[in-house]
Amino acid sequence: MTNRELEHIITKARDAKNGGFGVLSTGEKLAAALVLNRPDWLADMNYTLAEAIERVGPEWLTMIPEAARVLEYESEQAANGSI
């Protein structure tokens, strides 16, 4: 795992969270749905959780929890007026 790969996933998930879902590749959309805990997005793309996990692959899958923590922290900071 590299910082660049993690930043890529965080950026794509952030884009999806802010309405930029349409410009992402299928793998990026699936990763964003996993990062943001959006099973409804997976269902809209006709993917099960297991299929999404398989599609994003082991490298990206290991980065999903950290990316989720980063975005959660950003949300908390924004709610507190710190960002």
ABEGO torsion letter per residue (X at the ends): XBAAAAAAAAAAAAAAAAGAAAABBAAAAAAAAAAAGBAAAAAAAGBBAAAAAAAAEAAAAAAAAAAAAAAAAAAAAAAAGAX
